[in-house]
Amino acid sequence: MNRYITIEKFIDILNEENLPQEHHVMVLAVLADISLHTDRFLINSSELVQMAAQYSPAFQKLPADRQAFISSVLSMPLFLIM
C-alpha cells in the first residue's frame, strides 16, 4: 500500500528527533523549498530526496557531504500508525 505523509507532519516528526540545530535548520530550509511544489510525499521511498535535488536551491548549493546527510534525514524510515 502506498502511504503518503504531508511535509507539515514530517516537520513535526523531525522536531521530535533532536537534530543538532544547524542540521535542523538546513533540513527545514530544504523542506520549505520542496513545499512550494508539493505538500506530501510517499513515505519510505526516495521521493523526498529526489524532490530536494530537483526543487531545493538550499539543497543544491550544499557540499556533497552535507547533501548526503540531508538525504539520510529525508529518507529515514517512517512507521506511522493511522
C-alpha positions as CSV (number, residue, x, y, z in Angstrom):
1,M,0.0,0.0,0.0
2,N,1.3,3.4,-0.9
3,R,1.3,5.8,2.0
4,Y,1.8,9.5,1.9
5,I,2.7,12.0,4.6
6,T,2.4,15.7,4.5
7,I,5.6,17.9,4.7
8,E,4.0,19.5,7.7
9,K,3.6,16.2,9.5
10,F,7.2,15.2,8.6
11,I,8.4,18.5,10.1
12,D,6.5,17.6,13.3
13,I,8.3,14.3,13.4
14,L,11.7,16.0,12.8
15,N,11.1,18.4,15.6
16,E,11.0,15.4,18.0
17,E,14.3,13.9,16.6
18,N,16.6,16.4,18.4
19,L,18.8,17.0,15.4
20,P,21.6,19.5,16.1
21,Q,20.3,23.0,15.5
22,E,22.5,23.6,12.4
23,H,21.3,20.4,10.7
24,H,17.7,21.0,11.7
25,V,17.7,24.5,10.1
26,M,19.2,23.0,6.9
27,V,16.6,20.3,6.7
28,L,13.8,22.9,7.3
29,A,15.2,25.1,4.5
30,V,15.1,22.2,2.1
31,L,11.6,21.2,3.1
32,A,10.4,24.8,2.7
33,D,11.7,24.8,-0.9
34,I,10.0,21.5,-1.6
35,S,6.7,22.7,-0.1
36,L,6.5,25.3,-2.8
37,H,5.9,22.4,-5.2
38,T,4.1,19.8,-3.2
39,D,2.6,19.3,0.2
40,R,3.1,15.5,0.6
41,F,5.4,12.6,-0.4
42,L,5.5,8.8,-0.4
43,I,6.9,7.5,2.8
44,N,9.8,5.0,2.9
45,S,10.9,6.0,-0.6
46,S,13.5,8.2,-2.3
47,E,10.8,10.6,-3.5
48,L,11.6,13.3,-0.9
49,V,15.4,13.2,-1.7
50,Q,14.6,13.4,-5.5
51,M,12.4,16.5,-4.8
52,A,15.2,18.1,-2.8
53,A,17.6,17.6,-5.7
54,Q,15.0,18.9,-8.2
55,Y,13.4,21.8,-6.3
56,S,15.6,23.0,-3.5
57,P,18.2,25.6,-4.1
58,A,19.2,25.2,-0.4
59,F,20.0,21.5,-1.1
60,Q,21.6,22.1,-4.4
61,K,24.2,24.6,-3.1
62,L,25.3,22.3,-0.2
63,P,28.6,20.4,-0.5
64,A,28.3,16.7,-1.2
65,D,28.8,15.6,2.4
66,R,26.0,17.9,3.6
67,Q,23.7,16.7,0.8
68,A,24.4,13.1,1.9
69,F,23.5,13.9,5.5
70,I,20.3,15.8,4.4
71,S,19.4,12.9,2.1
72,S,19.8,10.4,5.0
73,V,17.4,12.5,7.1
74,L,14.9,12.9,4.2
75,S,14.9,9.1,3.6
76,M,14.7,7.9,7.2
77,P,12.3,5.1,7.7
78,L,8.9,6.1,8.8
79,F,6.5,3.8,10.6
80,L,3.1,5.5,11.0
81,I,0.2,4.3,13.0
82,M,-3.0,5.5,11.4
